[in-house]
């Protein structure tokens, strides 16, 4: 049976490998067609205020039902550039988080409580203390499902304000990294791609450090 530390290291390694493979595939796919794809997408979602609002109206519900935040930020950076992409992706992630959280609280909490009271009690206890810190650390780590985390937190009726604030702050590093990656996939954006990869390594190390330092806080007890 694997120890928790071994499982965490394995999940982290698998996540890093998946991200590298995804980036390699995406870069290869877009290397010859990036300019044409970008021009076509800009006709659908122009780089205007209306285009940005339209993009968020599409992205927030998509993230609420499970679209990974990394892919969302990648698309935002590719369409709007790094600076606007970070802002749009982060706002969309927070809105998606709130939407999933509220739906889970309203529709799932009662059902889960009736059928799975003991597991729900453990999850509720987990999110009831140090909610801000736990949400922050979970968001800093690239492993895990954003959607499932929101569903669990909503079902367990975790405190909304610290959960959303911790999530919002924790979203920023990865949104920055993957928006830079998206912008780097544009023609002539190789420098941003390199910067984003360096930041990704730093974020992984920071997330691992925070996880290790706060293992007792993050335990279900």
C-alpha positions in Angstrom: 0.0 0.0 0.0 1.4 3.4 -1.0 2.1 6.0 1.6 0.5 9.4 1.3 3.8 11.0 0.4 4.4 8.4 -2.4 0.9 8.9 -3.8 1.4 12.7 -3.8 4.7 12.4 -5.6 3.3 10.0 -8.1 0.3 12.3 -8.8 2.6 15.3 -9.1 4.9 13.5 -11.5 1.9 12.3 -13.6 0.6 15.9 -13.7 3.9 17.4 -14.8 4.3 14.7 -17.5 0.8 15.2 -18.8 1.3 19.0 -18.9 4.6 18.6 -20.8 3.0 16.1 -23.3 0.0 18.4 -23.8 2.2 21.4 -24.4 4.4 19.5 -26.8 1.3 18.3 -28.7 -0.3 21.8 -28.8 2.9 23.5 -29.9 3.4 21.0 -32.7 -0.2 21.4 -33.8 -0.1 25.1 -33.8 3.4 25.7 -35.1 2.4 25.8 -38.7 -1.2 27.1 -38.3 -1.1 29.5 -35.3 -1.6 32.6 -37.4 -4.5 31.3 -39.4 -6.2 29.8 -36.3 -5.8 33.0 -34.4 -7.2 35.1 -37.2 -10.2 32.8 -37.5 -10.9 32.8 -33.7 -10.6 36.6 -33.6 -13.5 36.8 -36.1 -15.6 34.8 -33.7 -14.4 36.4 -30.5 -12.9 39.8 -31.3 -10.4 41.5 -29.0 -13.0 44.0 -27.8 -14.9 44.5 -24.5 -17.9 42.7 -26.0 -15.6 39.9 -27.1 -14.1 39.6 -23.6 -17.5 39.5 -22.0 -18.6 36.9 -24.5 -15.6 34.8 -23.8 -16.2 34.9 -20.0 -19.9 34.0 -20.5 -18.7 30.9 -22.4 -15.8 30.1 -20.2 -17.3 30.5 -16.7 -20.1 27.9 -17.2 -17.7 25.6 -19.0 -15.3 25.7 -16.0 -18.3 25.2 -13.7 -19.1 21.9 -15.4 -15.5 20.6 -15.4 -13.3 22.3 -18.1 -9.8 22.4 -16.6 -8.6 25.8 -15.6 -5.3 25.3 -17.3 -7.0 24.8 -20.7 -9.2 27.8 -20.1 -6.2 30.0 -19.3 -4.3 28.7 -22.3 -7.2 29.6 -24.6 -7.5 33.1 -22.9 -3.8 33.8 -23.4 -3.9 32.6 -27.0 -7.0 34.8 -27.9 -6.3 37.9 -25.9 -2.6 37.9 -25.0 -1.0 37.3 -21.7 -2.2 40.4 -19.7 -5.8 40.3 -20.6 -5.8 36.5 -20.7 -4.7 36.3 -17.0 -7.5 38.6 -16.0 -10.3 37.0 -18.0 -9.2 33.4 -17.1 -9.0 34.3 -13.4 -12.4 36.0 -13.3 -14.0 33.2 -15.3 -12.5 30.6 -12.9 -13.8 32.4 -9.8 -17.3 32.8 -11.4 -17.3 29.1 -12.4 -16.2 28.2 -8.8 -19.0 30.2 -7.3 -21.6 28.7 -9.7 -20.6 25.1 -9.0 -20.4 25.8 -5.3 -23.9 27.3 -5.1 -25.5 24.6 -7.2 -23.9 21.9 -5.1 -25.1 23.6 -1.9 -28.7 24.0 -3.2 -29.2 20.7 -5.1 -26.7 18.1 -3.8 -26.2 18.8 -0.1 -29.5 17.3 1.1 -29.3 14.3 -1.1 -25.7 13.4 -0.1 -26.5 14.0 3.6 -29.4 11.5 3.5 -27.4 8.8 1.7 -23.8 9.4 2.8 -23.9 11.2 6.1 -20.5 9.9 7.5 -18.4 10.7 4.4 -20.1 14.1 4.2 -19.4 14.8 7.9 -15.6 14.2 7.2 -15.6 16.5 4.2 -17.6 19.2 6.2 -15.1 19.0 9.0 -12.2 19.3 6.6 -13.6 22.5 5.0 -14.9 24.0 8.2 -11.5 25.0 9.6 -8.7 27.0 7.9 -10.9 27.1 4.8 -9.0 29.9 3.2 -5.6 28.2 3.6 -6.9 24.8 2.4 -8.6 26.3 -0.7 -5.4 28.3 -1.5 -3.1 25.2 -1.3 -5.5 23.0 -3.3 -5.6 25.6 -6.1 -1.8 26.0 -6.1 -1.4 22.3 -6.8 -2.0 21.4 -10.5 -3.1 17.9 -9.5 -6.8 17.2 -8.8 -10.1 18.3 -10.3 -11.2 21.8 -9.9 -14.8 20.7 -10.5 -14.8 17.9 -8.0 -13.3 20.2 -5.3 -16.0 22.7 -5.8 -18.7 20.0 -5.7 -17.3 18.6 -2.5 -17.0 22.0 -0.9 -20.5 23.0 -1.9 -22.0 19.7 -0.8 -20.3 20.1 2.6 -21.6 23.7 2.9 -18.1 25.1 3.4 -17.9 28.8 4.3 -18.3 30.6 1.0 -16.3 33.7 1.6 -12.9 32.2 2.7 -13.3 29.4 0.2 -13.8 31.7 -2.7 -11.1 34.1 -1.6 -8.6 31.3 -1.1 -9.5 29.9 -4.5 -9.3 33.2 -6.2 -5.8 33.9 -4.8 -4.7 30.3 -5.6 -6.0 30.5 -9.2 -3.7 33.5 -10.1 -0.3 31.6 -10.4 -1.6 28.9 -12.7 -3.7 31.4 -14.7 -0.6 33.5 -15.2 1.5 30.6 -16.2 -1.0 29.1 -18.7 -2.1 32.5 -20.1 1.6 33.1 -20.8 1.8 29.7 -22.5 -1.2 30.5 -24.6 0.3 33.8 -25.6 3.6 32.0 -26.3 1.8 29.8 -28.9 1.2 32.9 -31.0 3.6 33.7 -33.7 6.8 35.2 -32.2 5.7 34.4 -28.6 8.5 31.9 -27.8 9.9 34.1 -25.0 6.6 34.1 -23.2 6.4 30.3 -23.5 9.8 29.9 -21.9 8.9 32.2 -19.1 5.7 30.3 -18.5 7.5 27.0 -18.2 10.0 28.5 -15.7 7.0 29.9 -13.6 5.3 26.5 -13.8 8.3 24.8 -12.2 8.4 27.4 -9.5 4.7 27.1 -8.9 5.0 23.3 -8.6 7.8 23.6 -6.1 5.9 26.2 -4.1 2.7 24.1 -4.1 4.7 21.0 -3.0 6.4 23.0 -0.2 3.1 24.4 1.1 1.5 21.0 1.0 4.4 19.5 3.0 4.4 22.3 5.5 0.6 22.1 6.1 0.0 18.3 6.0 -1.5 18.3 9.4 -3.9 21.1 8.4 -4.9 19.3 5.3 -5.7 16.0 6.9 -9.3 14.8 7.2 -9.8 14.3 10.9 
